[in-house]
């Protein structure tokens, strides 16, 4: 038995057991009439849920989150996950069923509450935008790519009977600025092939290059959608973020934003950002991609809690206006935490007490109006 036959058989067996345990229907293999298309995504709006973002804090997803999002009028969650949540520490091909069942539960919560669930590998075998660095390199090492394809093949088989109206796949979170277009395209093609070998009709999304911000024309003919970001300019979105080098030295942002950049040769230049620049740099290039028949969604966006609240809201409103004009959906990073609407820890917000949380009422109402 060759490696592909072994992987295919192992994936099919594990997924079949999962279907029996869940009592799910037999797969039809056909998309439903109202299924979203890779060439035109719905205007899904919602949040990233981080229960499996970091294997050190892996826990089940919360049904209360799904219910709350629907109550507020949202219909989408993106689940950025680490493959280490469901693998043995010493073997990235050895899967653990218990945490995988927690993903099943999230998909079922989505069905129950009419929320679309987008599954994303934030940490994949061989690559993560965040430290620590993976032991092998997804872009150059065959073993890492084999392992990544194995995981997506398993998820494809596991959720084969679930229609695209309920579940989609987002392959890899934010290939960084060192990843070249041809490298990325080679990896994406392999992952798409692995998924389609198990589930030919699955809706697949690929993040843009350069941390998700640059559309990838090399993928335009692959029959998949693409995901952009809403973090530009970082001097607004990531002001004083501890994980961004130099962010503690930036002046307090305004919106619109003007600041001075010191070049290495000692010269200076002035940079300015406003809604028009957002349109030129963050919308127009992606609309060209959309014109090629590629659906677009904003998989992540938001503003860290050190940016003045009124500045954050003004900047967010401009992005929301532009995405509404373009017909794109979005997912805020995150629901709870420094980018979210609950328990965000801002010093300049008069929070509302809300079901055991501190709610940023102005922010949630801005999002709901959009």
VEXVOBA-638378 format. One record per atom (N, C-alpha, C): residue in three letters; x, y, z. Coordinates in steps of 0.001 Angstrom, whole numbers, padded with zeros to 6 digits, always signed. Layout:
AlaXYZ...
//
This chain:
Unk+000859-001208+000000Unk+000000+000000+000000Unk+000883+001242+000000Unk+000653+002175-000970Unk+001477+003380-001008Unk+000965+004406-000006Unk+001757+005510+000162Unk+001431+006510+001182Unk+000066+007136+000941Unk-000263+007428-000341Unk-001540+008075-000600Unk-002704+007163-000231Unk-002586+005857-000583Unk-003649+004925-000238Unk-003805+004804+001275Unk-002658+004794+001984Unk-002726+004699+003443Unk-003413+005925+004039Unk-002976+007112+003601Unk-003558+008345+004136Unk-005048+008404+003818Unk-005420+008092+002563Unk-006820+008118+002150Unk-007652+007171+003015Unk-007119+005954+003227Unk-007869+004988+004015Unk-008013+005399+005462Unk-006932+005918+006052Unk-006983+006344+007449Unk-007955+007489+007642Unk-007929+008431+006709Unk-008848+009569+006801Unk-010286+009115+006679Unk-010553+008249+005711Unk-011920+007794+005490Unk-012444+007021+006693Unk-011576+006177+007282Unk-012012+005404+008442Unk-012362+006322+009613Unk-011445+007268+009926Unk-011686+008165+011060Unk-012932+009001+010845Unk-013106+009478+009614Unk-014282+010309+009337Unk-015559+009491+009409Unk-015492+008255+008945Unk-016679+007410+009019Unk-017104+007158+010445Unk-016120+006903+011321Unk-016441+006745+012735Unk-017076+008012+013275Unk-016517+009167+012862Unk-017072+010438+013329Unk-018514+010613+012904Unk-018856+010201+011675Unk-020226+010343+011194Unk-021169+009437+011981Unk-020704+008226+012284Unk-021546+007322+013060Unk-021825+007912+014438Unk-020752+008447+015069Unk-020925+009006+016408Unk-021851+010213+016384Unk-021782+010992+015324Unk-022617+012190+015243Unk-024017+011877+014726Unk-024188+010676+014171Unk-025489+010338+013619Unk-025820+011158+012399Unk-024790+011589+011637Unk-025014+012451+010489Unk-025542+011686+009299Unk-026134+012375+008331Unk-026657+011722+007137Unk-025537+011296+006201Unk-025851+010432+005307Unk-024871+010035+004299Unk-024579+011202+003381Unk-023329+011326+002926Unk-022984+012433+002047Unk-023691+012318+000704Unk-024126+013450+000192Unk-024788+013452-001112Unk-023809+013696-002243Unk-022694+014389-001940Unk-021720+014701-002976Unk-022138+015822-003889Unk-023292+016428-003639Unk-023781+017482-004518Unk-024024+018767-003727Unk-023652+019923-004299Unk-023927+021169-003608Unk-025409+021481-003610Unk-025873+022156-002558Unk-027273+022555-002531Unk-027501+023731-003451Unk-028774+023969-003777Unk-029095+025016-004748Unk-028696+026399-004262Unk-028716+026609-002925Unk-028395+027917-002390Unk-026972+027984-001828Unk-026107+027044-002227Unk-024747+027006-001708Unk-023968+028237-002164Unk-023121+028791-001301Unk-022257+029885-001715Unk-021262+029404-002761Unk-020795+030316-003559Unk-019895+029986-004655Unk-018520+030591-004415Unk-017483+029896-004860Unk-016126+030433-004760Unk-015957+031698-005582Unk-016819+031915-006535Unk-016732+033124-007355Unk-017532+034282-006783Unk-018409+034003-005812Unk-019211+035058-005201Unk-019632+034618-003806Unk-018890+035099-002813Unk-019196+034734-001435Unk-020320+035599-000888Unk-021118+035062+000028Unk-022125+035889+000691Unk-021464+036979+001528Unk-022247+037956+001916Unk-021741+038997+002811Unk-021834+038507+004259Unk-021132+037401+004529Unk-021063+036885+005882Unk-020436+037932+006805Unk-021000+038098+007977Unk-020441+039028+008963Unk-020401+038350+010322Unk-019278+038486+011011Unk-019176+037846+012311Unk-017839+038048+012976Unk-017356+036975+013613Unk-016194+037082+014493Unk-015314+035850+014370Unk-014039+036022+014703Unk-013144+034899+014928Unk-013327+034405+016362Unk-013457+033095+016530Unk-013545+032471+017849Unk-012259+031679+018086Unk-011618+031896+019225Unk-010220+031500+019398Unk-009995+030304+020312Unk-011007+029480+020516Unk-010857+028378+021465Unk-009769+027375+021079Unk-009428+027269+019801Unk-008373+026351+019388Unk-007251+027079+018635Unk-007147+028354+018900Unk-006097+029171+018306Unk-004710+028774+018811Unk-004616+028348+020065Unk-003345+028001+020702Unk-003553+026682+021448Unk-002748+025672+021086Unk-002933+024345+021676Unk-002728+024354+023195Unk-002001+025334+023711Unk-001771+025386+025163Unk-003021+025816+025916Unk-003977+026409+025203Unk-005220+026840+025834Unk-006442+026294+025093Unk-006274+025145+024486Unk-007365+024539+023711Unk-008525+024162+024619Unk-009724+024470+024176Unk-010929+024173+024946Unk-012110+024100+023981Unk-013238+023569+024411Unk-014399+023500+023519Unk-014912+024885+023168Unk-015520+024980+021997Unk-016177+026223+021599Unk-017452+026400+022425Unk-017889+027653+022564Unk-019005+027976+023448Unk-020285+028195+022638Unk-021287+027413+022937Unk-022549+027593+022224Unk-023162+028962+022516Unk-022891+029500+023709Unk-023420+030824+024046Unk-022913+031886+023075Unk-021705+031706+022535Unk-021179+032656+021552Unk-022022+032641+020280Unk-022341+031453+019805Unk-023152+031326+018599Unk-024522+031972+018804Unk-025125+031676+019935Unk-026449+032236+020217Unk-026400+033757+020304Unk-025345+034286+020913Unk-025227+035738+021063Unk-025026+036414+019714Unk-024202+035817+018853Unk-023963+036417+017541Unk-025258+036514+016740Unk-026057+035464+016794Unk-027340+035492+016080Unk-028266+036542+016686Unk-028269+036627+017993Unk-029082+037645+018660Unk-028704+039046+018193Unk-027424+039254+017964Unk-026938+040557+017496Unk-027106+040751+015987Unk-027444+039686+015262Unk-027675+039815+013830Unk-026543+039342+012947Unk-025571+038597+013499Unk-024439+038106+012715Unk-024665+036654+012294Unk-023872+036195+011311Unk-024139+034877+010736Unk-022885+034098+010352Unk-021720+034443+010937Unk-020458+033854+010485Unk-019477+033774+011641Unk-018777+032637+011728Unk-017614+032541+012606Unk-016458+031930+011828Unk-015291+032446+012070Unk-014056+031858+011565Unk-013333+031256+012759Unk-012888+030011+012594Unk-012225+029299+013677Unk-010756+029109+013322Unk-009881+030039+013713Unk-008438+029869+013473Unk-007878+028862+014475Unk-007306+027760+013971Unk-006962+026640+014843Unk-005518+026195+014627Unk-004962+025620+015664Unk-003652+024973+015593Unk-003841+023472+015439Unk-003154+022884+014465Unk-003251+021441+014275Unk-002773+020681+015508Unk-001961+021339+016347Unk-001437+020672+017537Unk-002521+020417+018574Unk-003661+021065+018407Unk-004773+020811+019340Unk-005258+019373+019249Unk-005136+018744+018081Unk-005702+017395+017912Unk-004665+016366+017457Unk-003384+016662+017632Unk-002351+015677+017315Unk-001558+015330+018565Unk-000923+014161+018525Unk-000017+013795+019607Unk+001233+014675+019537Unk+001788+015062+020676Unk+002927+015986+020674Unk+004125+015505+019867Unk+004315+014190+019778Unk+005494+013664+019093Unk+005189+013110+017700Unk+003956+013331+017217Unk+003607+012763+015907Unk+002476+013579+015290Unk+002798+014396+014290Unk+001771+015268+013715Unk+000831+014538+012765Unk+001014+013232+012585Unk+000074+012425+011811Unk-000813+011547+012692Unk-000625+011619+014001Unk-001426+010822+014914Unk-002498+011718+015523Unk-003753+011460+015146Unk-004859+012331+015524Unk-005533+011853+016803Unk-006017+012832+017568Unk-006768+012545+018791Unk-008230+012917+018555Unk-009100+011971+018794Unk-010498+012147+018426Unk-011226+013141+019331Unk-010887+013195+020603Unk-011644+014042+021531Unk-011640+015517+021110Unk-010492+016134+020826Unk-010547+017534+020384Unk-011162+017709+019006Unk-011041+016714+018140Unk-011700+016807+016841Unk-013219+016820+017001Unk-013720+016077+017985Unk-015155+016110+018257Unk-015606+017501+018697Unk-014711+018264+019314Unk-015069+019627+019714Unk-015237+020534+018494Unk-014524+020227+017415Unk-014760+020938+016157Unk-016092+020505+015562Unk-016386+019195+015627Unk-017706+018710+015209Unk-018806+019483+015941Unk-018611+019670+017243Unk-019614+020365+018038Unk-019804+021801+017558Unk-018702+022469+017200Unk-018819+023839+016701Unk-019610+023879+015399Unk-019359+022921+014516Unk-020104+022858+013269Unk-021588+022610+013545Unk-021869+021754+014501Unk-023263+021498+014870Unk-023905+022736+015501Unk-023157+023475+016300Unk-023673+024733+016848Unk-024008+025705+015719Unk-023153+025735+014709Unk-023446+026575+013560Unk-024733+026180+012874Unk-024946+024868+012704Unk-026192+024402+012090Unk-027397+024822+012925Unk-027289+024612+014223Unk-028423+024882+015114Unk-028785+026365+015133Unk-027754+027219+015055Unk-027994+028663+015171Unk-027941+029388+013819Unk-027813+028642+012732Unk-027767+029230+011392Unk-026586+030197+011239Unk-025424+029730+011680Unk-024180+030480+011572Unk-023212+029691+010699Unk-022653+030323+009682Unk-021671+029652+008828Unk-020365+029499+009604Unk-019739+028321+009495Unk-018495+028023+010195Unk-017368+027879+009179Unk-016363+028721+009313Unk-015185+028709+008442Unk-014005+028146+009234Unk-013498+026987+008808Unk-012389+026325+009498Unk-011065+026764+008884Unk-010148+027208+009738Unk-008861+027732+009272Unk-007718+027085+010050Unk-006648+026717+009334Unk-005427+026299+010016Unk-004569+027539+010261Unk-004633+028045+011478Unk-003781+029173+011851Unk-002354+028691+012064Unk-002216+027551+012697Unk-000920+026868+012762Unk-001058+025564+011996Unk-000341+025458+010888Unk-000347+024256+010061Unk+000999+023556+010204Unk+001073+022269+009900Unk+002380+021624+009904Unk+003349+022374+008983Unk+004393+022954+009552Unk+005398+023649+008753Unk+005253+025149+008664Unk+004143+025729+009181Unk+004022+027187+009098Unk+003035+027740+010116Unk+003447+028840+010742Unk+002534+029689+011503Unk+003103+031098+011475Unk+002236+032086+011335Unk+002683+033473+011308Unk+003195+033910+012672Unk+002780+033204+013725Unk+003197+033522+015089Unk+004294+032572+015557Unk+005145+033018+016497Unk+006090+032083+017117Unk+005346+031108+018014Unk+005950+029948+018314Unk+007277+029512+017887Unk+007270+028987+016449Unk+008431+029028+015830Unk+008561+028553+014459Unk+008403+027041+014410Unk+007774+026558+013361Unk+007610+025129+013156Unk+008965+024463+012861Unk+009125+023190+013246Unk+010416+022518+013029Unk+010767+022313+011564Unk+009783+022131+010696Unk+010010+022030+009259Unk+009292+023177+008562Unk+009701+023436+007310Unk+009172+024573+006564Unk+008170+024095+005513Unk+006937+024528+005652Unk+005875+024113+004727Unk+006208+024450+003286Unk+006907+025548+003058Unk+007139+026039+001701Unk+008264+025289+000983Unk+009103+024562+001745Unk+010244+023894+001114Unk+010377+022418+001462Unk+009771+021970+002563Unk+009962+020594+003026Unk+008764+019720+002656Unk+009047+018652+001934Unk+007981+017768+001468Unk+007223+017128+002628Unk+007926+016791+003714Unk+007261+016137+004838Unk+006227+017056+005476Unk+006530+018343+005555Unk+005570+019294+006124Unk+004347+019422+005225Unk+004569+019505+003927Unk+003443+019627+003000Unk+002598+018358+003005Unk+003246+017189+003075Unk+002500+015933+003187Unk+001602+015946+004426Unk+002157+016408+005542Unk+001392+016418+006787Unk+000230+017403+006710Unk+000480+018565+006126Unk-000586+019562+005998Unk-001705+019039+005103Unk-001340+018389+004000Unk-002340+017795+003116Unk-003122+016692+003838Unk-002447+015929+004672Unk-003104+014881+005456Unk-004183+015478+006358Unk-003859+016580+007032Unk-004835+017182+007942Unk-006040+017726+007186Unk-005809+018385+006068Unk-006944+018911+005309Unk-007762+017774+004690Unk-007096+016698+004286Unk-007844+015549+003763Unk-008735+014962+004853Unk-008224+014898+006065Unk-009041+014386+007165Unk-010253+015281+007414Unk-010029+016579+007481Unk-011155+017492+007719Unk-012149+017430+006567Unk-011637+017291+005336Unk-012531+017204+004179Unk-013443+015993+004277Unk-012877+014864+004640Unk-013687+013658+004765Unk-014602+013734+005978Unk-014107+014305+007035Unk-014891+014409+008268Unk-016174+015215+008059Unk-016109+016245+007239Unk-017255+017136+007051Unk-017840+017044+005644Unk-017616+015914+004986Unk-018019+015777+003600Unk-019512+015943+003389Unk-020313+015492+004346Unk-021760+015564+004173Unk-022341+016917+004544Unk-021518+017837+005039Unk-022000+019149+005473Unk-021975+020104+004281Unk-023074+020752+003929Unk-023103+021615+002740Unk-022265+022873+002921Unk-021889+023466+001796Unk-021084+024693+001804Unk-021810+025870+002436Unk-023116+025810+002507Unk-023847+026872+003184Unk-023540+026892+004676Unk-023008+025779+005184Unk-022725+025678+006618Unk-021247+025681+006950Unk-020394+025143+006063Unk-018973+024987+006374Unk-018130+025349+005152Unk-017042+026070+005390Unk-016025+026324+004362Unk-014653+026154+004985Unk-013630+026006+004151Unk-012252+025810+004596Unk-011399+027012+004200Unk-010638+027527+005137Unk-009638+028581+004894Unk-008275+027950+005142Unk-007498+027740+004091Unk-006378+026807+004114Unk-005288+027133+005127Unk-004702+028331+005020Unk-003534+028694+005809Unk-003635+030151+006213Unk-003379+030444+007449Unk-003464+031815+007914Unk-002232+032631+007527Unk-002432+033665+006756Unk-001493+034757+006521Unk-000064+034342+006176Unk+000169+033837+004963Unk+001565+033649+004537Unk+002302+034976+004629Unk+003464+034982+005265Unk+004135+036248+005540Unk+004856+036804+004320Unk+005538+037927+004516Unk+006172+038631+003398Unk+007324+037897+002758Unk+007809+036832+003394Unk+008906+036057+002812Unk+008418+034996+001831Unk+007138+034701+001843Unk+006588+033653+000974Unk+006301+034234-000405Unk+006849+033611-001439Unk+006676+034070-002809Unk+005412+033467-003432Unk+004920+034154-004459Unk+003681+033727-005084Unk+003734+032320-005628Unk+004857+031940-006254Unk+004941+030596-006831Unk+005024+029530-005740Unk+005720+029844-004633Unk+005758+028912-003506Unk+004361+028691-002939Unk+003677+029776-002737Unk+002338+029710-002146Unk+001387+028953-003059Unk+001439+029259-004359Unk+000546+028599-005304Unk+000784+027092-005329Unk+002042+026682-005258Unk+002355+025248-005260Unk+001742+024559-004043Unk+001876+025182-002872Unk+001325+024602-001644Unk-000203+024579-001693Unk-000802+025675-002113Unk-002264+025748-002165Unk-002817+024703-003121Unk-002197+024552-004280Unk-002679+023550-005239Unk-002659+022150-004624Unk-001605+021848-003895Unk-001513+020524-003259Unk-002622+020346-002221Unk-002878+021361-001414Unk-003904+021252-000379Unk-005297+021162-000991Unk-005533+021930-002029Unk-006820+021870-002724Unk-007026+020477-003318Unk-005991+019929-003896Unk-006084+018580-004477Unk-006420+017553-003397Unk-005785+017677-002225Unk-006049+016734-001136Unk-007493+016838-000656Unk-008010+018049-000566Unk-009394+018243-000134Unk-010364+017701-001171Unk-010129+018040-002427Unk-011064+017648-003480Unk-011034+016161-003756Unk-009947+015476-003394Unk-009936+014017-003526Unk-010955+013380-002587Unk-011249+014050-001474Unk-012223+013545-000511Unk-013594+014186-000671Unk-013619+015460-001047Unk-014871+016219-001136Unk-014750+017211-002296Unk-015109+016801-003498Unk-014873+017634-004684Unk-015577+018985-004663Unk-016641+019102-003881Unk-017453+020320-003929Unk-017202+021295-002781Unk-016232+020995-001918Unk-016041+021848-000748Unk-015618+023263-001129Unk-016233+024261-000509Unk-015861+025658-000687Unk-014548+025924+000034Unk-013555+026373-000716Unk-012200+026585-000202Unk-011821+028052-000374Unk-011160+028594+000642Unk-010698+029981+000639Unk-009207+029986+000943Unk-008457+030844+000259Unk-007025+031013+000524Unk-006766+032458+000941Unk-005998+032641+002011Unk-005610+033991+002416Unk-004691+034613+001378Unk-004701+035943+001308Unk-003779+036651+000437Unk-002353+036552+000936Unk-001413+036931+000081Unk-000008+036989+000462Unk+000248+038205+001351Unk+001496+038304+001853Unk+001897+039446+002683Unk+000939+039638+003853Unk+000855+038575+004659Unk-000009+038571+005846Unk-001481+038754+005484Unk-001869+038257+004330Unk-003268+038279+003919Unk-003687+039497+003136Unk-002794+040476+002956Unk-003202+041744+002372Unk-003116+041860+000870Unk-002429+040919+000188Unk-002192+041033-001248Unk-002910+039927-002003Unk-003785+040258-002957Unk-004475+039216-003732Unk-003481+038386-004539Unk-003837+037122-004759Unk-002923+036173-005402Unk-003505+035752-006736Unk-003073+036403-007789Unk-003610+036105-009115Unk-003228+034705-009581Unk-002104+034169-009047Unk-001687+032822-009431Unk-002732+031770-009067Unk-003643+032109-008155Unk-004662+031153-007725Unk-006012+031386-008382Unk-006091+032382-009254Unk-007393+032816-009772Unk-008117+031726-010554Unk-007397+030830-011182Unk-008044+029792-011982Unk-008287+028490-011247Unk-008127+028502-009926Unk-008182+027267-009163Unk-009582+026950-008633Unk-010526+027858-008831Unk-011878+027625-008357Unk-012022+027766-006854Unk-011230+028665-006258Unk-011324+028922-004831Unk-011477+030425-004602Unk-012022+030789-003450Unk-012145+032192-003078Unk-010879+032639-002351Unk-010807+033940-002039Unk-009649+034456-001313Unk-010094+035374-000181Unk-009224+035443+000835Unk-009518+036206+002048Unk-008504+037322+002227Unk-009009+038537+002448Unk-008142+039685+002686Unk-008182+040068+004159Unk-007565+041199+004499Unk-007470+041666+005871Unk-007890+043132+005970Unk-008164+043557+007203Unk-008509+044943+007461Unk-007709+045487+008623Unk-006383+045522+008460Unk-005515+046015+009527Unk-004714+047254+009127Unk-004778+047650+007871Unk-003988+048806+007432Unk-004697+050111+007801Unk-003911+051099+008210Unk-002487+051045+008532Unk-002273+050471+009927Unk-001183+049749+010105Unk-000926+049110+011391Unk-000711+050128+012500Unk-000339+051354+012159Unk-000160+052376+013191Unk-001482+052740+013866Unk-002585+052423+013212Unk-003893+052566+013858Unk-004300+051242+014503Unk-004238+050150+013756Unk-004785+048878+014238Unk-003934+048215+015308Unk-002618+048451+015289Unk-001726+047746+016205Unk-000893+048704+017062Unk-001413+049868+017319Unk-000713+050829+018169Unk-000427+050218+019550Unk+000850+050235+019918Unk+001346+049706+021192Unk+001078+048214+021385Unk+000863+047487+020301Unk+000748+046031+020402Unk+002117+045458+020757Unk+002184+044678+021813Unk+003477+044203+022306Unk+004167+043252+021337Unk+003418+042612+020455Unk+004001+041642+019526Unk+004453+042279+018203Unk+004299+043607+018070Unk+004725+044301+016856Unk+005929+045171+017198Unk+007065+044867+016573Unk+008294+045606+016859Unk+008144+047090+016529Unk+008466+047943+017482Unk+008432+049380+017278Unk+007094+050036+017538Unk+006044+049227+017772Unk+004715+049803+017950Unk+004620+050668+019202Unk+005505+050405+020167Unk+005495+051209+021387Unk+006112+052583+021179Unk+006735+052799+020010Unk+007358+054086+019704Unk+006508+054966+018786Unk+005402+054428+018288Unk+004563+055206+017391Unk+003817+056290+018172Unk+003614+057445+017557Unk+002788+058467+018217Unk+001331+058029+018285Unk+000600+058587+019219Unk-000813+058265+019357Unk-001532+058520+018043Unk-002224+057533+017497Unk-002823+057699+016171Unk-004075+058568+016185Unk-004331+059136+015022Unk-005584+059829+014739Unk-006195+059161+013514Unk-007410+059552+013186Unk-007994+059106+011908Unk-008823+060222+011309Unk-008470+060657+010060Unk-007363+060229+009222Unk-005998+060412+009911Unk-004989+059741+009365Unk-003681+059651+010011Unk-002602+060274+009136Unk-001753+061086+009734Unk-000555+061609+009070Unk+000609+061456+010033Unk+001725+060940+009530Unk+002889+060742+010385Unk+004163+060867+009554Unk+005284+061065+010240Unk+006584+061237+009599Unk+007374+059940+009722Unk+007951+059503+008604Unk+008789+058310+008565Unk+010233+058737+008360Unk+011116+058259+009219Unk+012546+058542+009093Unk+013217+057419+008309Unk+013857+057789+007194Unk+014541+056808+006362Unk+015916+056484+006935Unk+016511+055383+006467Unk+017821+054969+006955Unk+018918+055983+006629Unk+018728+056738+005540Unk+019747+057716+005162Unk+019587+059049+005903Unk+018656+059100+006825Unk+018451+060305+007614Unk+017372+061230+007088Unk+016896+060982+005878Unk+015845+061819+005310Unk+014493+061462+005929Unk+013509+062281+005667Unk+012181+062075+006202Unk+011135+062182+005103Unk+010028+061492+005289Unk+008902+061625+004386Unk+007621+061554+005198Unk+006574+062109+004656Unk+005283+062136+005330Unk+004347+061114+004705Unk+003721+060330+005549Unk+002735+059347+005117Unk+001364+059784+005607Unk+000357+059595+004766Unk-001012+059938+005150Unk-001948+058798+004777Unk-002912+058540+005655Unk-003934+057546+005409Unk-005304+058155+005667Unk-006239+057842+004782Unk-007635+058224+004966Unk-008500+057216+004225Unk-009766+057471+004143Unk-010680+056524+003516Unk-010346+056310+002044Unk-009948+057362+001349Unk-009608+057220-000061Unk-008395+056316-000247Unk-007406+056434+000637Unk-006245+055554+000504Unk-006620+054110+000828Unk-007474+053922+001812Unk-007953+052571+002066Unk-008598+051982+000815Unk-009397+052776+000133Unk-010058+052292-001079Unk-009024+051926-002148Unk-008033+052786-002347Unk-007034+052539-003391Unk-006191+051312-003100Unk-005770+051149-001846Unk-004797+050108-001522Unk-005416+048823-000976Unk-006564+048932-000319Unk-007136+047762+000326Unk-008370+047210-000388Unk-008953+048001-001265Unk-010174+047563-001945Unk-009931+047352-003441Unk-009395+048352-004117Unk-009261+048293-005581Unk-008499+047060-006078Unk-007328+046691-005488Unk-006631+045503-005990Unk-007447+044228-005853Unk-008248+044143-004804Unk-009075+042955-004596Unk-010302+042959-005495Unk-010785+044135-005858Unk-011892+044185-006812Unk-011443+043721-008193Unk-010192+043965-008532Unk-009662+043431-009788Unk-009651+041912-009750Unk-009310+041354-008602Unk-009349+039902-008457Unk-010786+039398-008553Unk-011718+040097-007901Unk-013123+039699-007952Unk-013644+039705-009386Unk-013153+040656-010196Unk-013567+040730-011603Unk-013086+039519-012401Unk-012100+038790-011858Unk-011609+037575-012502Unk-012412+036349-012072Unk-013476+036559-011281Unk-014319+035457-010852Unk-013904+034825-009545Unk-013291+035627-008669Unk-012841+035125-007374Unk-013629+035822-006268Unk-014307+035051-005425Unk-015016+035626-004291Unk-014055+036155-003246Unk-014452+037209-002551Unk-013592+037871-001573Unk-014318+037996-000242Unk-013592+037741+000826Unk-014105+037925+002184Unk-012973+038471+003044Unk-013309+039244+004066Unk-012319+039809+004983Unk-012257+038887+006200Unk-011249+038031+006234Unk-011192+037005+007264Unk-010830+037517+008641Unk-010092+038614+008694Unk-009707+039214+009969Unk-009632+040722+009823Unk-009971+041399+010903Unk-009738+042829+010974Unk-010014+043290+012404Unk-009674+044539+012680Unk-009963+045074+013993Unk-008857+045975+014493Unk-009033+046488+015710Unk-008156+047508+016268Unk-007820+047172+017714Unk-006543+047090+018015Unk-006052+046778+019358Unk-006490+047845+020360Unk-006563+047448+021607Unk-007208+048289+022618Unk-006426+049518+023060Unk-005213+049728+022551Unk-004455+050919+022943Unk-004761+052124+022058Unk-005353+051908+020907Unk-005761+053015+020047Unk-006935+053745+020696Unk-006916+055084+020732Unk-008052+055805+021323Unk-009372+055329+020723Unk-010365+055184+021553Unk-011619+054572+021140Unk-012283+055327+019995Unk-012318+056659+020066Unk-012977+057413+019006Unk-012238+057272+017686Unk-010911+057152+017756Unk-010112+056928+016541Unk-010417+055550+015970Unk-010449+054537+016842Unk-010738+053171+016387Unk-012088+053108+015700Unk-013107+053731+016275Unk-014451+053665+015700Unk-014534+054394+014367Unk-013871+055539+014249Unk-013882+056281+012978Unk-013199+055476+011880Unk-012071+054867+012205Unk-011334+054021+011249Unk-012168+052798+010868Unk-012793+052164+011843Unk-013630+050999+011573Unk-014806+051355+010684Unk-015411+052494+010922Unk-016559+052902+010113Unk-016178+053046+008645Unk-015008+053623+008365Unk-014587+053769+006973Unk-014393+052414+006312Unk-013762+051479+007013Unk-013615+050134+006451Unk-014983+049492+006198Unk-015869+049579+007157Unk-017190+048975+007011Unk-017949+049566+005825Unk-017842+050869+005640Unk-018474+051511+004486Unk-017929+050947+003179Unk-016611+050805+003108Unk-015966+050328+001881Unk-016335+048878+001598Unk-016379+048054+002613Unk-016739+046648+002396Unk-018203+046502+002014Unk-019030+047330+002573Unk-020447+047284+002190Unk-020593+047662+000720Unk-019882+048700+000285Unk-019916+049097-001123Unk-019419+047977-002028Unk-018375+047268-001582Unk-017790+046199-002394Unk-018612+044916-002348Unk-019508+044800-001349Unk-020301+043587-001212Unk-019580+042457-000512Unk-018613+042794+000351Unk-017821+041778+001041Unk-018251+041627+002491Unk-018193+040415+002981Unk-018392+040156+004394Unk-017087+040267+005153Unk-017154+040051+006475Unk-015973+040243+007319Unk-016133+039495+008638Unk-014996+039299+009319Unk-014983+038672+010639Unk-014004+039422+011526Unk-014521+040030+012585Unk-013673+040780+013505Unk-012783+039823+014297Unk-011548+040274+014538Unk-010651+039570+015454Unk-010596+040399+016731Unk-011268+039970+017715Unk-011959+038755+018070Unk-013297+039133+018678Unk-013976+038196+019331Unk-015211+038512+020058Unk-014883+039038+021448Unk-014107+038236+022186Unk-013611+038640+023503Unk-012122+038899+023394Unk-011663+039996+023988Unk-010240+040294+023948Unk-009956+041671+023390Unk-008699+041965+023189Unk-008264+043343+022938Unk-008765+043927+021626Unk-009199+043097+020679Unk-009763+043586+019417Unk-011284+043493+019400Unk-011869+042956+020474Unk-013272+042580+020435Unk-014232+043582+021022Unk-015464+043137+021135Unk-016528+043969+021703Unk-016815+043600+023149Unk-016301+042461+023599Unk-016465+042029+024985Unk-015113+041974+025678Unk-015035+042534+026876Unk-013845+042408+027730Unk-012574+042825+027003Unk-012623+043946+026307Unk-011497+044375+025478Unk-010434+045146+026244Unk-010707+045554+027471Unk-009679+046170+028292Unk-009251+047557+027866Unk-010121+048303+027206Unk-009788+049681+026836Unk-009932+050591+028053Unk-009005+051547+028156Unk-009020+052464+029295Unk-009991+053614+029108Unk-010456+053840+027900Unk-011259+055035+027605Unk-012683+054688+027171Unk-013194+053549+027621Unk-014545+053120+027262Unk-015393+052998+028528Unk-016584+053525+028465Unk-017556+053350+029543Unk-018317+052065+029245Unk-017799+050949+029731Unk-018355+049645+029395Unk-019729+049442+030027Unk-020531+048645+029327Unk-021835+048241+029825Unk-021732+046836+030412Unk-022273+046636+031592Unk-022318+045310+032176Unk-023298+044456+031363Unk-022811+043292+030864Unk-023620+042504+029937Unk-023350+041021+030164Unk-024249+040342+030866Unk-024206+038887+031036Unk-022837+038397+031518Unk-022313+039083+032491Unk-021037+038691+033058Unk-019832+039223+032317Unk-020043+040032+031275Unk-018959+040614+030502Unk-019048+042136+030529Unk-018000+042755+030011Unk-017990+044203+029829Unk-018135+044485+028338Unk-019249+045055+027948Unk-019595+045239+026542Unk-019273+046649+026072Unk-018581+046728+024933Unk-018340+048003+024252Unk-019568+048282+023387Unk-020528+048989+023941Unk-021803+049204+023273Unk-021635+049985+021972Unk-020789+051008+021966Unk-020620+051807+020745Unk-020056+050950+019602Unk-019113+050080+019935Unk-018522+049264+018881Unk-019512+048242+018343Unk-020233+047563+019235Unk-021158+046542+018734Unk-022269+047175+017919Unk-022723+048357+018298Unk-023774+048997+017512Unk-023248+049441+016155Unk-021984+049874+016085Unk-021397+050226+014794Unk-021358+048990+013881Unk-020960+047865+014434Unk-020885+046634+013654Unk-022265+046170+013212Unk-023225+046283+014077Unk-024592+045866+013727Unk-025184+046755+012638Unk-024926+048030+012697Unk-025443+048936+011676Unk-024846+048663+010309Unk-023639+048102+010299Unk-022969+047829+009025Unk-023552+046617+008316
//
